[in-house]
Amino acid sequence: MIAYLEHFVHGNDTDSLPNDDVAALEGAFHFGGGSKDFGGMKSAKPLAVIKPAVAGDVARAVKAAARTANLTVAARGNGHSINGQAMAENGLVLDMRAMEDHVTLLSLDGSLHVDVSGGALWEEVLQRCVSKFRLAPRSWTDYLRLTVGGTLSNAGVSGQAFRYGPQTSNVTELEVVTGKGETLVCSETQNSELFFAALGGLGQFGIITRARVAVQQAPDMVRWIRVVYSEFEDFTRDAEWLVALQEGDGFDYVEGFVLVNSDDPCNGWLTVPMGPNQRFDPVRVPSTAGPVLYCLELALHYRNEDHPSAVNMEVDRLLGRLRFVEGLKFCVDVTYMEFLLRVKRVEEDARANGIWDAPHPWLNLFVSKSNIAEFDREVFKKILKHGVGGPILVYPLLRSKWDSRHSGSGAGQQHFLHYSLAPIYSTTPKGTTY
């Protein structure tokens, strides 16, 4: 195989010397796999899949590809990159999940950080940080079976981003393998141009092999709440008020989603209740409601030693200011780990039902505050009024929480809304909920 790769790398160039970088990777070559991704819409068969153990292995593969126009290389985390980006037709796919796993706690200038592998899943980072240190990163994605390097090459947003910014705003140092195969450490003060380019750069400026991530004390419990709205204006007004509150004076997580105003099991009322004993009462929906409804999803962190009455009082204080439909409030108390791993349970159910591998494309959009009402009228209430077979997330982010120096810095006004049209799967058996 190495001899074949040597020929492929050099083509018909008879003067080329043997490629030591390719030869050094012999033990890391694997065949099969790497030809499909999460979306299920594209496929490309690679020449080989390389399982790098350290950054040096990544660098050697990139150097081999850089020496020729005939060989391409693609980094693959958990295969969630868009448009087949994690695949390489007749090229080399780097399985970043194979990199040596490590979580190292550091205290720098009074702030706590962890150094983690670019190939580590955020789920693994969460579990190790909480179990070993009782700490956790500040900003997350909803789905945690994504790699550190993968989400940092995009942005990494969820319901905590209104307070702490995207995941890219919570990193102080990276180790990056550049397109020339150089392994560089970068930060705001060291190789800063590469640092800001790699964060949100869609992998076009280098492959992230290590990241230094800010962490804080992890809470024990979460009060998880959903409240339903019939009017988009009330929904957005309340959401924007909540994300403008100061830390310690509001909820710790603010997201939302659009649902169909019907009993559709995949897109409608049944997607709101969170517990087996909870029921959505459609009689509560005003007769003036349109084809879609809106749900704010909120969370308040607390400690085991906090008295239940204090938690109830804080939740009631915040909810008392909101304009949701009376009688359409749902809440449960779960552990912090259970809350952050909530989408994992959806994945497990989907795998058990045999539908996880169905094609399920998704779309992420940033829509400015000035255009959001029109977006609701034309897209939610018309184009998507029957749903998409999965969740349609919509929640506000603050422009001030994004670093404009990053490649994925966003655009628009001081307040802008992030729309994630993200079906977990596109087709489901009748009666299946996501």
Buried (B, 14 or more C-beta within 10 A) or exposed (E): EBEEBBEBBBEEEEEBEEBEBBBBBEEBBBEEBBBBBBBBBBEBBBBBBBBBEEBBBBBBBBBBBBBBEBBBBBBBBBBBBBEBBBBBEEBBBBBBBBBEBEBEBEEEEEEBBBBBBBBBBBBBBBBBBBEEBEBBBBBBBBBBBBBBBBBBBBBBBBBBBBBBBBBBBBBBBBBBBBBEBEBBBBBEEEBEEBBBBBBBBBBEBBBBBBBBBBBEEBBBBBBBBBBBBBBBEBBBBBBBBBBEBEEEEBBBBBBBBBBBBBEBBBBBBBBBBBEEEEEBEBEEBEEEBBBBBBBBBBBBBBEEEBEEEEBEEBBEEBBEEBBBBEEBBBBBBBBBBBBBBBBBEBBEBBEEEEBBEBEBBBEBEBBBBEEBEEBBEEBBBEEBBEBBBBBBBBBBBBBEBBBEBBBBBBEBEEBBBBBBBBBBBBEBEEEBBB
